[in-house]
């Protein structure tokens, strides 16, 4: 791979990292959300406050955590509080600016499934990690950014299970939500960026990553995707962004193995 080249996962992670501003309080999920949030912290937003549901506030891990219980988070945090305090005081108290989440499935109203794929709840084809704190983050953070790879397996007309609330279709055709925050405002994939329509709450394609065609995104979506009147092109990753992300993954792979690096 040349220095200027980048992978779809790299531009997805970098595009997500760019959404975080200095001083933002961000509730972080493990995996791609954690990679994006920590990339923001080590590049343009050193003052971002990263919260993980295990109770760590202001975590500054040198390598990506394997789980919310990874000792790297507690050792590098500004403070560690109890799990009830994280949820009751910080999250439900309206003190979290952005929730960064991933998912196995998403529908057009940004409802998420991280519970099972295929079959039934009692007898699934694939059992997923489950809800964790995602349902509370999805409804209580001021806004939510979702990060996941886009395909008809992940962008589905109907979820196999609704783990985290997004926006549900009302009989009038408009969306309504029980969320106290703004809900999922942005969805970032390896193909482009989608934003929630403030009226219908349906996610709408607003940007394509360089070299991606609109038809590719339509083919990777399990419903009739809405497209904004003007579709922008995501800025390509800079050399500095790529170097920082690759160094983060390299440190993580050295510490935990290549599978843990998120690549």
C-alpha distance (Angstrom), angle and dihedral (degrees) to the residues before:
residue distance angle dihedral
X1 . . .
X2 3.78 . .
X3 3.79 121.1 .
X4 3.81 90.9 -106.3
X5 3.82 94.6 48.6
X6 3.77 122.8 92.6
X7 3.78 137.6 179.1
X8 3.82 127.2 -117.0
X9 3.81 88.9 -110.3
X10 3.79 91.5 52.6
X11 3.80 94.7 53.0
X12 3.81 89.7 45.2
X13 3.80 91.5 53.0
X14 3.80 93.1 44.4
X15 3.82 93.0 47.0
X16 3.80 88.8 52.3
X17 3.81 92.8 47.4
X18 3.80 90.5 54.0
X19 3.82 89.6 62.0
X20 3.80 91.4 68.4
X21 3.79 118.0 85.5
X22 3.79 129.6 -160.3
X23 3.80 111.2 -81.2
X24 3.81 94.7 19.6
X25 3.81 115.4 142.9
X26 3.79 105.0 -135.2
X27 3.81 128.3 -172.5
X28 3.80 103.9 -149.8
X29 3.79 132.5 -151.6
X30 3.81 122.0 -152.5
X31 3.82 120.4 -99.0
X32 3.80 122.0 21.3
X33 3.84 93.6 4.5
X34 3.81 90.3 54.6
X35 3.80 92.2 48.3
X36 3.81 91.4 51.0
X37 3.80 94.8 45.1
X38 3.79 93.7 48.7
X39 3.79 91.6 45.6
X40 3.81 88.2 56.5
X41 3.81 89.9 49.5
X42 3.80 94.7 52.6
X43 3.81 94.7 43.7
X44 3.81 125.7 29.8
X45 3.83 102.1 -8.3
X46 3.82 110.0 48.6
X47 3.81 89.8 156.5
X48 3.80 96.3 58.3
X49 3.81 111.5 124.8
X50 3.80 111.2 -135.9
X51 3.81 117.7 -157.8
X52 3.80 124.0 -170.9
X53 3.79 122.3 -166.8
X54 3.80 93.5 -116.1
X55 3.81 86.6 75.7
X56 3.80 103.1 -94.2
X57 3.82 115.7 140.8
X58 3.79 121.7 -167.9
X59 3.82 94.1 9.6
X60 3.82 114.6 -176.4
X61 3.81 105.0 -176.2
X62 3.79 118.5 -174.8
X63 3.81 89.5 -150.9
X64 3.79 129.7 29.1
X65 3.81 112.8 -89.6
X66 3.79 120.8 -113.1
X67 3.79 91.0 -143.6
X68 3.80 141.3 -13.2
X69 3.81 87.3 -87.7
X70 3.81 94.6 56.8
X71 3.81 109.9 133.0
X72 3.82 89.9 -136.0
X73 3.81 88.8 73.3
X74 3.80 96.4 52.5
X75 3.81 93.4 41.7
X76 3.82 92.9 54.3
X77 3.82 99.8 36.4
X78 3.78 126.1 109.4
X79 3.79 87.8 -131.3
X80 3.80 141.3 -14.8
X81 3.79 121.4 -137.3
X82 3.78 134.4 176.2
X83 3.80 120.8 -76.7
X84 3.84 92.2 -115.8
X85 3.81 89.5 54.7
X86 3.81 92.0 50.6
X87 3.79 91.3 54.0
X88 3.82 102.3 33.8
X89 3.80 101.7 37.4
X90 3.80 103.9 26.4
X91 3.79 106.7 28.3
X92 3.80 105.1 26.6
X93 3.79 89.3 34.6
X94 3.81 90.1 65.5
X95 3.80 96.0 -112.6
X96 3.83 96.8 124.0
X97 3.80 115.0 88.8
X98 3.81 99.3 -171.1
X99 3.77 135.5 14.8
X100 3.83 114.8 -153.2
X101 3.82 111.1 -156.2
X102 3.79 141.2 166.7
X103 3.80 129.5 -159.7
X104 3.79 145.1 -174.1
X105 3.83 93.6 -130.9
X106 3.80 136.0 16.6
X107 3.81 132.5 -177.1
X108 3.80 130.1 -152.5
X109 3.82 92.2 -87.2
X110 3.82 92.0 52.0
X111 3.78 95.8 -107.4
X112 3.80 109.4 155.3
X113 3.78 137.5 -142.2
X114 3.79 121.4 -158.7
X115 3.82 96.7 146.7
X116 3.81 111.3 77.5
X117 3.81 143.8 -26.2
X118 3.81 122.4 -139.0
X119 3.77 129.7 -9.0
X120 3.80 118.5 36.9
X121 3.78 134.9 -49.3
X122 3.81 89.9 -101.9
X123 3.81 93.6 44.6
X124 3.81 110.5 22.3
X125 3.78 126.9 175.1
X126 3.82 89.2 -136.2
X127 3.80 124.5 15.8
X128 3.81 112.2 -149.6
X129 3.83 129.1 -157.9
X130 3.81 92.8 -92.0
X131 3.77 136.3 -136.4
X132 3.78 105.7 -44.7
X133 3.80 106.9 165.0
X134 3.82 94.8 -34.6
X135 3.84 97.1 104.2
X136 3.81 91.3 54.6
X137 3.80 92.8 44.0
X138 3.81 91.3 49.3
X139 3.80 92.7 54.7
X140 3.81 104.0 31.8
X141 3.80 107.5 38.7
X142 3.81 113.0 94.1
X143 3.80 87.3 -116.2
X144 3.80 137.1 -10.6
X145 3.79 132.5 -135.9
X146 3.80 116.4 -160.4
X147 3.80 124.0 -155.3
X148 3.81 122.7 -167.0
X149 3.78 142.5 130.2
X150 3.79 113.8 -95.1
X151 3.80 123.4 -123.3
X152 3.79 137.9 121.9
X153 3.81 86.6 -94.7
X154 3.81 91.5 61.1
X155 3.84 103.0 27.9
X156 3.79 99.4 57.8
X157 3.79 136.0 171.2
X158 3.81 91.1 -133.8
X159 3.79 127.0 19.1
X160 3.79 119.4 -127.8
X161 3.81 86.2 -136.3
X162 3.80 133.4 1.0
X163 3.80 105.7 -129.4
X164 3.81 100.0 159.9
X165 3.79 125.8 26.6
X166 3.76 120.1 -119.1
X167 3.76 120.9 155.8
X168 3.79 121.3 -38.4
X169 3.79 124.6 -152.3
X170 3.81 112.1 -107.3
X171 3.84 121.8 -149.8
X172 3.81 89.2 -104.1
X173 3.78 90.2 61.8
X174 3.79 92.7 -110.6
X175 3.76 122.4 111.6
X176 3.79 123.8 -114.8
X177 3.74 130.1 -172.9
X178 3.76 140.6 -162.4
X179 3.79 90.3 -150.9
X180 3.80 117.6 126.0
X181 3.78 90.8 -153.5
X182 3.80 127.6 49.1
X183 3.78 91.1 -84.0
X184 3.79 122.3 -144.4
X185 3.79 104.9 -6.1
X186 3.81 97.8 165.2
X187 3.80 136.7 31.6
X188 3.79 117.3 -168.6
X189 3.80 120.1 -166.5
X190 3.79 138.6 169.0
X191 3.83 87.8 -95.7
X192 3.79 104.6 43.2
X193 3.80 149.1 -52.1
X194 3.79 128.6 -70.7
X195 3.79 128.8 -167.5
X196 3.79 132.0 -159.7
X197 3.81 115.6 -106.2
X198 3.84 104.4 -124.3
X199 3.82 91.7 -140.9
X200 3.80 105.8 40.0
X201 3.84 96.1 20.6
X202 3.80 89.3 -138.4
X203 3.79 114.5 139.8
X204 3.80 112.4 -111.4
X205 3.81 129.0 -164.5
X206 3.81 108.8 -111.3
X207 3.83 104.3 162.0
X208 3.79 140.5 23.4
X209 3.78 124.4 -150.4
X210 3.82 114.2 -118.3
X211 3.80 112.4 -73.6
X212 3.81 94.7 12.5
X213 3.81 116.9 124.5
X214 3.78 123.9 -143.0
X215 3.79 89.9 -123.1
X216 3.81 89.9 58.5
X217 3.79 90.2 58.2
X218 3.80 93.0 46.7
X219 3.80 90.3 50.5
X220 3.81 90.1 51.3
X221 3.83 93.6 52.8
X222 3.79 124.7 83.9
X223 3.80 95.1 -148.3
X224 3.81 137.3 43.6
X225 3.79 97.0 -74.8
X226 3.78 118.4 -140.9
X227 3.80 115.6 -133.9
X228 3.81 126.9 -156.2
X229 3.83 116.7 -116.1
X230 3.79 88.6 -113.2
X231 3.79 118.7 35.1
X232 3.79 114.6 -162.4
X233 3.80 128.3 -153.7
X234 3.80 117.8 -118.3
X235 3.79 113.6 -119.2
X236 3.79 110.0 -106.3
X237 3.81 116.9 -110.9
X238 3.77 114.8 -89.0
X239 3.79 122.6 -127.5
X240 3.79 90.0 -109.0
X241 3.81 92.9 51.5
X242 3.80 92.1 48.7
X243 3.80 92.6 46.2
X244 3.82 92.2 50.9
X245 3.81 93.4 47.0
X246 3.79 94.4 46.5
X247 3.77 91.7 47.4
X248 3.82 89.7 51.3
X249 3.81 90.9 51.4
X250 3.80 91.8 45.0
X251 3.82 92.2 52.8
X252 3.80 90.1 47.1
X253 3.80 92.8 49.2
X254 3.80 90.8 49.1
X255 3.80 90.7 51.0
X256 3.79 101.5 39.4
X257 3.81 109.1 9.3
X258 3.80 132.0 -91.8
X259 3.83 95.4 -75.7
X260 3.80 91.0 58.5
X261 3.80 93.6 52.2
X262 3.81 92.7 77.5
X263 3.80 93.6 -126.2
